[in-house]
Amino acid sequence: MTQTVFVELEFWLLIVFSIVVPPLIIWGLLAVRRISRVHVLMIGILLVAMAGFDVYLLQILKRESALTPSTADDVVFNSEITLGLYLLPALLAGIGVNITSHVLLQHLSDAERN
């Protein structure tokens, strides 16, 4: 067993999937001039899935931090700060749902017009 969860793979996956990858995805969406609806829909679903994975990782880290002797990870994962950590996946899920609903509503509007 390690002394802290900050060296565990789950912690680094949390950093990558909640801080690094989502801004890259959103930057890619903003940088591309033409993109198909299918790709936008897939990206929206991907953001929602990443948010769910982040919540799963946060729960694992909370459980593991209780078992380590370090108090630094207890301060982050077993206190009120945890609420703040759950806001980022909520934001990602909200953006993903918004993107997905935009694509679906646009498709339904076009189908209704035809």
Helices and strands as residue ranges (DSSP letters): G 5-7, H 9-15, I 16-20, H 21-31, H 37-67, H 72-77, H 81-113
